[in-house]
């Protein structure tokens, strides 16, 4: 996945060099520090270790009359000085294309993602096509999606990953309608999906094939100083195995951003359904609440404080896991796209086994952001391009 990311970067840079009207932004983030519990295990000595990590991201594309296309890519890795701790790697590439305008358009999105960590190995290939027509203040839309996914998680029965990952195909259709007025939009849609696993039975003898119907109501508002989004849905899932109870759950997703100079406030609350390989659960219900406040002390210094609470409930069982996190950060803008950061994060929680776990992470970082083809950087294009190739 990292190789894919680099290839896409270089390809888009080459394309961009011949198209002065295109957009290209990227960032590289280097960080290092100390983690007292990188695998969030119970006990007083849980593999504490120093670490070093790298994250990179880019967005590039073009927009012309009647069409647009672009790419978004990101990749990251974290290595630990303790050889018993498994390194983590992740990457994602998203390719987007659109034909039409605000009144009528069709779009295509291809997503390739991969994650490999101490407790999760997953990969996804997703293809989405969407059509949209606007009639006055009303917007009609419909999308169709096909996906192939692979999932493997650590398991208490095997004390490690499953012998083979669970692989499945997913098909989804989402029709909907919304009313748009100025900065406000409200609408309704329904998600109709089916999942079929490549193997009829998993390693524990369960059939995981299922169908789902999920109607949505949603609303959003956006302005320069305030933006908000809210959605509520009702998930009805039917599983083919008699040992799995059919799912009936109310889910939601809300977020709010409020800019009150010199402060920026971000709040989020979400409850969603997650795929799982846990032997006696069809899915998980994942709930998260989080908040973050950033204080722009002056043009160069920013202070941040954040807190979050997450709970994962394994359906058809009494098991659940919960984690609370809180932390503070300080960043300094060095100019020319460089920034230094210092962060302290504390996590406390209860594992699925009922054991308590906690950990502390302290890290420092340097970030380089650049937009090599911005109009005001015409004379300094060469340096960012060379830096991105590294």
C-alpha positions in Angstrom: 0.0 0.0 0.0 2.8 2.4 0.7 4.3 1.6 -2.7 0.9 2.4 -4.3 0.8 5.7 -2.4 4.3 6.7 -3.7 3.5 5.7 -7.2 0.3 7.7 -7.2 2.1 10.7 -5.7 4.8 10.7 -8.5 2.2 10.1 -11.2 0.0 13.0 -10.1 3.1 15.3 -9.7 4.1 14.5 -13.3 0.5 15.2 -14.5 0.3 18.4 -12.5 3.5 19.8 -13.9 1.8 20.1 -17.3 -1.5 21.5 -16.0 -1.0 24.9 -14.3 -4.7 25.2 -13.3 -4.8 21.9 -11.3 -4.7 21.7 -7.5 -2.1 19.8 -5.5 -1.6 19.8 -1.7 0.4 17.4 0.5 1.8 16.9 3.9 4.5 14.8 5.6 4.3 14.2 9.4 7.3 12.8 11.3 6.7 11.9 15.0 8.5 10.1 17.8 8.0 9.5 21.5 7.2 7.0 24.2 4.2 4.8 24.6 3.6 3.0 28.0 1.1 0.5 26.5 1.1 0.3 22.7 -1.2 -2.8 22.6 -3.5 -1.6 25.4 -3.0 -4.6 27.5 -3.8 -5.1 31.3 -0.9 -5.2 33.8 1.7 -2.9 35.1 4.3 -3.7 32.4 2.6 -3.8 29.1 5.4 -3.5 26.5 6.3 0.1 27.1 8.5 1.3 24.3 9.8 4.2 22.3 8.4 4.6 18.8 8.9 6.6 15.6 6.2 7.1 13.0 5.7 8.6 9.5 2.4 9.8 7.9 2.0 11.3 4.5 -1.1 12.5 2.6 -1.9 14.3 -0.6 -4.9 15.6 -2.6 -4.6 16.4 -6.3 -6.9 16.9 -9.2 -8.4 19.2 -11.8 -11.8 20.8 -12.4 -12.9 22.0 -15.8 -16.3 22.9 -17.3 -18.3 19.8 -17.3 -15.9 17.4 -15.5 -13.5 17.0 -12.7 -11.2 14.2 -11.5 -8.7 13.8 -8.7 -6.9 11.5 -6.2 -6.6 11.5 -2.4 -4.0 9.2 -0.9 -2.5 8.6 2.6 -0.1 6.2 4.2 1.4 5.7 7.6 3.6 3.5 9.6 4.7 3.2 13.3 7.8 1.3 14.4 8.6 0.4 18.0 12.0 -0.1 19.7 10.5 -3.1 21.6 10.7 -6.0 19.2 7.8 -7.7 20.8 5.4 -5.0 19.7 4.0 -5.4 16.2 4.6 -2.4 13.9 1.5 -0.8 12.4 1.0 0.2 8.7 -2.0 1.6 6.8 -2.7 3.2 3.5 -5.6 4.4 1.4 -6.0 5.6 -2.2 -9.2 7.2 -3.4 -9.8 8.0 -7.1 -12.7 10.3 -8.0 -14.2 11.5 -11.3 -17.3 13.5 -12.1 -19.2 14.5 -15.3 -21.8 17.3 -15.2 -22.5 20.3 -13.1 -24.5 21.2 -10.0 -27.8 20.7 -11.8 -27.1 17.1 -13.1 -24.0 14.9 -12.7 -22.7 11.4 -12.5 -19.6 10.5 -10.4 -17.4 7.5 -9.8 -15.3 6.8 -6.7 -12.8 4.0 -6.3 -11.3 3.3 -2.9 -8.4 0.9 -2.0 -7.5 0.6 1.7 -5.3 -1.6 3.8 -4.6 -1.8 7.5 -2.1 -4.0 9.4 -1.7 -3.7 13.2 -1.3 -5.8 16.3 -5.0 -6.6 16.5 -6.4 -5.9 13.0 -5.7 -6.9 9.4 -8.1 -5.6 6.9 -8.3 -4.6 3.2 -11.1 -3.1 1.1 -11.7 -2.5 -2.6 -14.8 -0.4 -3.1 -16.4 1.0 -6.3 -19.2 3.6 -6.1 -21.2 5.2 -8.8 -23.6 8.0 -8.1 -26.1 10.1 -10.1 -27.6 13.4 -9.0 -30.3 15.7 -10.4 -31.4 19.1 -9.0 -34.9 20.4 -9.8 -35.4 23.8 -8.2 -34.6 23.4 -4.5 -34.9 19.6 -4.6 -32.1 17.2 -5.2 -32.7 13.6 -6.3 -29.8 11.2 -6.0 -29.0 7.4 -6.2 -25.8 5.5 -5.8 -24.7 1.9 -6.3 -21.7 0.4 -4.6 -19.8 -2.9 -4.9 -17.1 -4.0 -2.5 -14.7 -6.8 -1.7 -13.4 -6.9 1.8 -11.1 -9.0 4.0 -11.2 -8.9 7.8 -9.0 -10.6 10.4 -8.9 -9.7 14.1 -7.2 -11.2 17.1 -9.4 -13.7 18.9 -9.6 -14.9 22.5 -10.1 -18.5 21.4 -7.0 -18.8 19.2 -5.1 -16.2 21.3 -4.1 -14.7 17.9 -5.5 -14.0 14.5 -7.9 -16.4 12.8 -6.2 -19.0 10.6 -7.9 -17.4 7.6 -9.4 -14.0 7.1 -13.1 -13.6 6.6 -13.7 -12.4 3.0 -17.0 -11.1 1.7 -18.6 -9.3 -1.1 -21.0 -6.4 -0.5 -23.6 -4.8 -2.8 -25.4 -1.6 -1.9 -28.0 0.7 -3.4 -28.9 4.1 -1.9 -31.7 6.2 -3.4 -32.6 9.5 -1.7 -34.0 13.0 -1.9 -33.1 16.3 -0.2 -34.3 19.9 0.0 -31.5 22.5 -0.4 -31.9 26.2 0.5 -28.9 28.6 0.8 -26.5 27.0 3.4 -29.0 24.4 4.6 -30.0 20.9 3.4 -32.4 18.3 4.8 -33.2 15.0 3.2 -34.0 11.3 3.5 -32.5 8.2 2.0 -32.4 4.4 2.4 -29.4 2.1 2.4 -30.2 -1.4 0.9 -27.3 -3.8 1.2 -26.4 -7.5 1.0 -23.3 -9.3 2.1 -22.1 -12.7 0.9 -19.1 -14.4 2.4 -16.7 -16.4 0.1 -16.9 -19.3 2.6 -20.4 -20.6 3.6 -19.2 -21.2 7.2 -16.6 -19.2 9.2 -14.0 -20.9 11.4 -16.5 -21.3 14.2 -19.3 -22.8 12.0 -21.5 -19.7 11.6 -23.1 -18.4 8.5 -22.5 -14.7 8.3 -24.4 -13.9 5.1 -26.9 -11.1 5.7 -29.2 -8.4 4.2 -29.8 -4.9 5.6 -32.3 -2.1 5.2 -31.4 1.2 6.8 -33.5 4.4 6.2 -31.9 7.7 7.0 -33.0 11.2 7.9 -30.2 13.9 7.6 -29.6 17.6 7.8 -26.6 19.9 7.4 -25.7 23.5 7.6 -22.5 25.3 6.7 -21.1 28.8 6.9 -17.7 30.4 7.5 -17.9 30.3 11.3 -20.3 27.4 12.0 -21.1 24.1 10.4 -23.2 21.2 11.6 -24.3 17.8 10.3 -26.8 15.3 11.8 -28.2 12.0 10.6 -30.3 9.3 12.3 -31.1 5.9 10.9 -32.7 2.6 11.8 -30.8 -0.5 10.9 -32.8 -3.7 10.2 -30.4 -6.6 9.5 -31.4 -10.2 8.8 -28.8 -13.0 9.2 -28.9 -16.4 7.7 -27.6 -18.2 10.8 -30.3 -19.1 13.4 -27.8 -18.5 16.2 -27.6 -14.8 15.2 -30.4 -12.5 16.3 -31.7 -10.2 13.6 -30.5 -6.7 14.3 -32.8 -3.8 15.2 -30.7 -0.7 16.1 -31.1 3.1 16.1 -27.8 4.7 14.8 -26.7 8.3 14.5 -23.9 10.5 13.3 -23.6 14.2 14.3 -20.7 16.7 14.2 -20.4 20.4 14.8 -17.6 22.9 14.2 -17.8 26.4 15.7 -15.2 29.1 15.2 -15.2 31.8 17.8 -11.9 33.6 17.3 -9.4 32.8 18.7 -11.1 29.4 19.5 -12.3 26.5 17.3 -14.6 23.9 18.9 -15.2 20.5 17.3 -17.9 18.1 18.8 -18.8 14.7 17.5 -21.2 11.9 18.5 -21.8 8.8 16.4 -23.2 5.3 16.7 -22.5 2.9 13.9 -22.5 -0.8 13.0 -19.1 -2.5 12.7 -18.0 -5.7 11.1 -16.5 -8.3 13.4 -15.0 -11.8 13.5 -16.1 -12.3 17.1 -17.5 -15.9 17.0 -20.9 -15.3 18.7 -21.8 -11.8 17.4 -23.2 -10.8 14.0 -21.8 -7.2 14.2 -20.7 -4.7 16.8 -22.4 -1.4 17.7 -19.7 1.2 18.1 -20.5 4.5 19.9 -18.1 7.4 20.2 -18.3 10.9 21.7 -15.5 13.3 21.3 -14.7 17.0 21.7 -11.7 19.2 20.8 -10.9 22.8 21.5 -8.1 24.7 19.7 -6.9 28.1 21.0 -5.0 30.2 18.5 -2.9 32.0 21.1 -1.2 34.1 18.4 -0.5 33.5 14.7 2.4 31.1 15.6 1.2 29.2 18.6 -1.8 26.9 19.0 -3.0 25.1 22.2 -5.4 22.1 21.9 -7.3 20.0 24.4 -9.3 16.9 23.5 -11.3 14.2 25.1 -13.2 11.2 23.9 -15.2 8.2 25.0 -15.8 5.0 22.9 -17.8 1.9 23.6 -18.0 -1.3 21.5 -20.9 -3.6 22.2 -20.8 -7.1 20.8 -24.4 -8.1 19.9 -25.8 -11.4 21.0 -23.4 -11.4 24.0 -22.8 -9.6 27.3 -19.4 -8.5 26.1 -18.3 -4.9 25.5 -15.2 -2.8 25.6 -14.9 0.9 26.5 -12.1 3.4 26.4 -11.8 7.0 27.6 -9.0 9.3 26.2 -8.0 12.8 26.9 -5.0 14.9 26.0 -3.4 18.2 25.4 -1.2 19.5 22.6 1.0 22.5 21.6 2.0 23.4 18.1 4.3 26.2 16.7 4.2 27.4 13.1 7.8 27.8 11.9 6.7 29.3 8.5 7.3 28.0 5.0 4.8 25.1 5.7 6.7 23.7 8.7 5.3 23.2 12.2 6.5 21.6 15.4 4.2 19.8 17.8 4.2 18.3 21.3 1.4 16.1 22.5 0.4 14.2 25.7 -2.4 11.6 25.6 -3.8 9.4 28.3 -6.1 6.4 27.8 -8.0 4.3 30.3 -10.5 1.5 29.6 -12.1 -1.8 30.2 -11.3 -4.7 27.8 -13.7 -7.2 26.5 -12.3 -9.6 29.1 -13.3 -7.2 31.9 -9.7 -6.3 32.7 -8.6 -2.7 33.1 -6.0 -1.2 31.0 -4.4 2.2 30.7 -1.6 3.9 28.8 0.2 7.2 28.2 1.7 8.6 25.0 4.0 11.5 24.8 5.3 12.5 21.4 6.9 15.3 19.5 6.5 15.9 15.8 7.4 18.0 12.8 5.0 18.5 9.9 5.7 19.9 6.4 2.7 21.1 4.4 3.1 22.3 0.9 1.1 23.3 -2.2 3.8 23.5 -4.8 1.5 24.8 -7.6 -0.2 27.5 -5.7 -0.2 30.9 -7.5 1.9 32.6 -4.9 4.6 30.0 -4.8 5.4 30.0 -8.5 9.1 30.7 -7.9 9.6 27.9 -5.4 7.9 24.9 -7.1 11.0 22.8 -7.5 11.8 22.3 -3.8 8.4 20.9 -2.7 8.3 18.5 -5.7 11.7 17.2 -4.8 10.7 16.9 -1.1 7.5 15.0 -2.0 9.5 12.4 -4.0 11.5 11.7 -0.9 
